[in-house]
Amino acid sequence: KTNRLRIGFVVNWFIPTAVSYFFFNVLAECKKSETSVEFILYYSKEARSNLLQEYSASSIFKHISNISMFSDKEVVHKVIADNINILFDLTSHTTMARPCIFAFRAAPIQISWIAWLASTGIPNMDYFLADEVIVPRSENNYYEQQFSEQILRMPNVWVNYAPPNYLEDFYKPRELKNFHENSQIIFGNFNTVDKITPQTLNLWALALKAVPNSQLVYMRGELRDDLIKQRIKNFLISRGINAARINLIANKNADEYFSAYQKID
């Protein structure tokens, strides 16, 4: 056994994601000032980038383990064998999540962080890490009562976003226009398809109607599915939007995705 505090993190996969941009830089800063803590990482899917190699070679993590082939109970036994004192869940109910690891009580202290802005609903999840914005203080603790976890508030912010350096190459904002009657305003959205509900589409249609010369650019990889693409287009057309104003694009890679931000207002 070690005298050092051992903190484990369960993540979905080892690729650049929104979580990774909030997560890894926090740990890197912690390691600069705190040597009595060891970080151990458990991930559920193999990397599709050089992120795994980059962090395997770094001094941030004591160990990095691929748990994709392990059952939930096997992971629990591994976490216990690794003498983890505090285990963070960075998956919750998202894709490739492993909530049962926490339901089985893998570590003495278990904390939900970053991935899910609501309660996990898991009785054995001890804390939900937040700040005053994520879970505001309220009369009669209204917001706190929506959580099975105890709210653990950070004094300022609950995360520290640090985007990758290469994003600077894409930051070329559209030239500001003198908007007038004939200006063509371009609305954009880049959210995953499963977040685009009929209510969302209806609001898009109302916005497009309110601005007659406007267009919509909706980009997402899932739009490679022609059926999904046609359903979205048909819905907007049924709300009176001309098909020529609807641009549904399936990006092929991250570069195309980030470049698309230059095309919208």
Secondary structure, 3 states (H helix, E strand, C coil): CCCCEEEEEEECCCCCCHHHHHHHHHHHHHHHHCCCEEEEEEECCCCCCCHHHHHHCCCCEEEEEECCCCCHHHHHHHHHHCCCCEEEECCCCCCCCCHHHHHCCCCCEEEECCCCCCCCCCCCCCEEEECCCCCCCCHHHCCHHHCCCEEEECCCCCCCCCCCHHHHHHCCCCCCCCCCCCCCCEEEECCCHHHCCHHHHHHHHHHHHHCCCCEEEEECHHHHCHHHHHHHHHHHHHCCCCHHHEEEECCCCHHHHHHHHHHCC
